[in-house]
Amino acid sequence: MKRALPVLILTVAGLVPLWRYEPSAGTAATAQPAAPAPAPSPTSSSGASSSSGDAPRTVQGTAVDTEKGTVQVEVVFEGDRIGSVRMLQQPNHPQTTAAVPTLIEETLQAQSADIDTVSGATITSEGYRESLQAALDAKGA
Amino acid sequence: MGFPVSLRIDDAGPPARVADAVDAVFAWLHETDARFSPFKADSEVSRLDRGELPADGISADLREVLDLCEHYRVATGGAFDVRLPGRGLDPCAVVKGWSVQRAAHLLTAAGLRRFCLNAGGDVVAAGGPWRVGVRHPDHADRLCTVLDLTDGAVATSARYERGDHIVDGRTGRPAAELLSVTVVAPTLTEADAVATAAFALGAEGVGWAAGRRGCEVFAVDAGRRVLRTPGFPGTGERPAAA
């Protein structure tokens, strides 16, 4: 138990910023009068009994207004550890709804093809004379 | 700025109407250059930069351009910045895509449905499919990919034509982590700015651009590795013998 205590304190210390974390820096000052801040103090339970054997506890975080909308998370504690976190409320905003697609990695190919036009870095009028696009324009003229 | 513009119109409209629309496109592009070029001393951009115009005394068009610049600066955490320290205001990276997209609107407003407008390597297409090749970063006469574009825009940022001209505003140094970034988007305003901004961001710019709504990305990094989004439009392959 003596060895466990500093670990628990560290765990609690680690949780405090998590609870204080607000997803938007811009409007952190927004008041949230209605929300009942359940803000469970993990200290009470973890102080009493230590890690093992505790039934998972589900805690809802405070609903926080951000400039993109309201955000609220639910955290499931397994003993002193966070088992899972899920979003109870999240804004219907591109920054939160658009998942970044997985990128496909390929090797670079050099090909020729029958094309209508060419996209490339902005070319100057001098560069144009020797460009593929100039050849296409000449063909079409 | 000075870049070649190619316009192909495959429309069965009355020749006079087509000719008028083409004239309107080139007149608009010349007007844009005169008003927004930082290289012309009497342009609105130069006059604003010299403090000769009050902030509320600029045209609605320039206000729109500067608002777009600010949008991309914020979205990239400052990597994309048209007001770099020690340099004059240079909104070219936004002006180009924005003005060519508006030129395309002039064509659609004139009733044209099938055209392909290429401004120095940036493309707006309508009524496709058009086959758009992406220039290979190492070989000027080769392509690294080909895509079919029906209605939309393609822009590429790279340093093979004009050297290290894109600066990462966060460091003040030329962006060098990528060789080439191509972005397909619904408008050239978005495609061109996102391609430039992604290039300025470097390696992280690929994922950043991929996360923008409506954007598909094809990038070549300094190790000549291709990274692309799954939705990047390909073609029914028809490569000629290499």
Chai-1 contact restraints between the chains, C-beta under 6 A:
chainA,res_idxA,chainB,res_idxB,connection_type,confidence,min_distance_angstrom,max_distance_angstrom,comment,restraint_id
A,P94,B,R213,contact,1.0,0.0,6.0,A-B,restraint_1
A,A98,B,G211,contact,1.0,0.0,6.0,A-B,restraint_2
A,A98,B,R213,contact,1.0,0.0,6.0,A-B,restraint_3
A,V100,B,G207,contact,1.0,0.0,6.0,A-B,restraint_4
A,V100,B,A210,contact,1.0,0.0,6.0,A-B,restraint_5
A,V100,B,G211,contact,1.0,0.0,6.0,A-B,restraint_6
A,P101,B,A210,contact,1.0,0.0,6.0,A-B,restraint_7
A,P101,B,T229,contact,1.0,0.0,6.0,A-B,restraint_8
A,P101,B,P230,contact,1.0,0.0,6.0,A-B,restraint_9
A,L103,B,L227,contact,1.0,0.0,6.0,A-B,restraint_10
A,I104,B,R228,contact,1.0,0.0,6.0,A-B,restraint_11
A,I104,B,P230,contact,1.0,0.0,6.0,A-B,restraint_12
A,E105,B,L227,contact,1.0,0.0,6.0,A-B,restraint_13
A,E106,B,V226,contact,1.0,0.0,6.0,A-B,restraint_14
A,L108,B,C144,contact,1.0,0.0,6.0,A-B,restraint_15
A,L108,B,V220,contact,1.0,0.0,6.0,A-B,restraint_16
A,L108,B,R224,contact,1.0,0.0,6.0,A-B,restraint_17
A,L108,B,V226,contact,1.0,0.0,6.0,A-B,restraint_18
A,A110,B,H136,contact,1.0,0.0,6.0,A-B,restraint_19
A,A110,B,H139,contact,1.0,0.0,6.0,A-B,restraint_20
A,A110,B,R142,contact,1.0,0.0,6.0,A-B,restraint_21
A,Q111,B,L143,contact,1.0,0.0,6.0,A-B,restraint_22
A,Q111,B,P239,contact,1.0,0.0,6.0,A-B,restraint_23
A,S112,B,A240,contact,1.0,0.0,6.0,A-B,restraint_24
A,S112,B,A242,contact,1.0,0.0,6.0,A-B,restraint_25
A,A113,B,L143,contact,1.0,0.0,6.0,A-B,restraint_26
A,A113,B,V146,contact,1.0,0.0,6.0,A-B,restraint_27
A,A113,B,P239,contact,1.0,0.0,6.0,A-B,restraint_28
A,A113,B,A240,contact,1.0,0.0,6.0,A-B,restraint_29
A,D114,B,R238,contact,1.0,0.0,6.0,A-B,restraint_30
A,I115,B,R131,contact,1.0,0.0,6.0,A-B,restraint_31
A,I115,B,G133,contact,1.0,0.0,6.0,A-B,restraint_32
A,I115,B,V146,contact,1.0,0.0,6.0,A-B,restraint_33
A,D116,B,C116,contact,1.0,0.0,6.0,A-B,restraint_34
A,D116,B,W130,contact,1.0,0.0,6.0,A-B,restraint_35
A,D116,B,R131,contact,1.0,0.0,6.0,A-B,restraint_36
A,T117,B,C116,contact,1.0,0.0,6.0,A-B,restraint_37
A,T117,B,N118,contact,1.0,0.0,6.0,A-B,restraint_38
A,T117,B,V123,contact,1.0,0.0,6.0,A-B,restraint_39
A,T117,B,V132,contact,1.0,0.0,6.0,A-B,restraint_40
A,V118,B,G133,contact,1.0,0.0,6.0,A-B,restraint_41
A,V118,B,R135,contact,1.0,0.0,6.0,A-B,restraint_42
A,S119,B,G121,contact,1.0,0.0,6.0,A-B,restraint_43
A,S119,B,V123,contact,1.0,0.0,6.0,A-B,restraint_44
A,S119,B,V132,contact,1.0,0.0,6.0,A-B,restraint_45
A,S119,B,V134,contact,1.0,0.0,6.0,A-B,restraint_46
A,S119,B,V154,contact,1.0,0.0,6.0,A-B,restraint_47
A,S119,B,T156,contact,1.0,0.0,6.0,A-B,restraint_48
A,G120,B,G121,contact,1.0,0.0,6.0,A-B,restraint_49
A,G120,B,R135,contact,1.0,0.0,6.0,A-B,restraint_50
A,G120,B,T156,contact,1.0,0.0,6.0,A-B,restraint_51
A,A121,B,G121,contact,1.0,0.0,6.0,A-B,restraint_52
A,A121,B,T156,contact,1.0,0.0,6.0,A-B,restraint_53
A,A121,B,A158,contact,1.0,0.0,6.0,A-B,restraint_54
A,A121,B,Y160,contact,1.0,0.0,6.0,A-B,restraint_55
A,A121,B,E161,contact,1.0,0.0,6.0,A-B,restraint_56
A,T122,B,F3,contact,1.0,0.0,6.0,A-B,restraint_57
A,T122,B,G120,contact,1.0,0.0,6.0,A-B,restraint_58
A,T122,B,G121,contact,1.0,0.0,6.0,A-B,restraint_59
A,I123,B,G120,contact,1.0,0.0,6.0,A-B,restraint_60
A,I123,B,G121,contact,1.0,0.0,6.0,A-B,restraint_61
A,I123,B,E161,contact,1.0,0.0,6.0,A-B,restraint_62
A,S125,B,G2,contact,1.0,0.0,6.0,A-B,restraint_63
A,S125,B,P4,contact,1.0,0.0,6.0,A-B,restraint_64
A,G127,B,E161,contact,1.0,0.0,6.0,A-B,restraint_65
A,Y128,B,P4,contact,1.0,0.0,6.0,A-B,restraint_66
A,Q133,B,S6,contact,1.0,0.0,6.0,A-B,restraint_67
A,D137,B,S6,contact,1.0,0.0,6.0,A-B,restraint_68
